Amino acid sequence: MSGSEPASGDLRVGSELLVRAIAGVPTINSGDDLFEVIVSALARAETDLADGDIVVLASKIVSRAEGCFVDLGSIVPSDPAEHLGREVDKDPRLVELILRESVGISRKTTGALIVRHRLGFLSANAGIDASNAAPFGAPESSGPWVLVLPRDPDATAAALRAKLGERFSANVGVLITDSWGRPFRRGTVGFALGVAGLPPVWDRRGAVDRHGRVLEATESAVADSIAAAADLVAGQADEGRPLTLVRGLRFQPSGDSAEALLRNPEDDLYA
């Protein structure tokens, strides 16, 4: 490997990055094969995957494919959920589901619960989504319906990466993303729920700046940065663009998952 090539777990970023939404992804329902969905969408776009490409999927289509639908009408709230629902003015059935998807409550206010999700990150209302959340063929008498986040997004990303790499004979990465808010900042940005193939964090400690100063604390959240860029072209409303191709990175395969992005709770000043 030449000196210009990235070392294992490292990457190189040029001066340009292509972020392209791949059109034509149908509404996904439980049991749909996301690999076939991706391959078909790429074929319609007359696009093959190449080394260094990152395939980015919105978590909603993963949740739908994995059948993560929940009929709130089927939820019987516990006494703590009933009490907390009255306190924050939320449907106690939804509160019950939030508690089931979480390992602890960080903050609470009217209309929102900030929790530490079972996947390890802080999230408003455990990332539960009520937008376009009903499965095909749901009885009119059922609902309201919501979607919870995928059960194991890292495993799903890894499985898709393996199949896509074999199909296109390319070293690719796969991200599964969602949107979230941040302390003291308005709006949401995309972030990585599941990571496969690329380094989630680029550790720059030990590198030098333009003045020769050694970097002591610089770590770049590569997976989250890519997720945020993809989120812009995917959209958050009725765009219907849950599949994005990011091109322009060079990296050696990394076995790290999205867990590498998590800060230890005892070190988290905002937990």
Helices and strands as residue ranges (DSSP letters): E 11-21, H 34-44, E 54-58, H 59-65, E 69-71, G 72-74, H 79-88, H 92-100, E 102-109, E 112-117, E 122-124, G 125-127, E 145-147, H 153-168, E 173-182, E 185-196, E 202-203, E 219-220, H 222-234, E 243-251, G 258-261, G 265-267
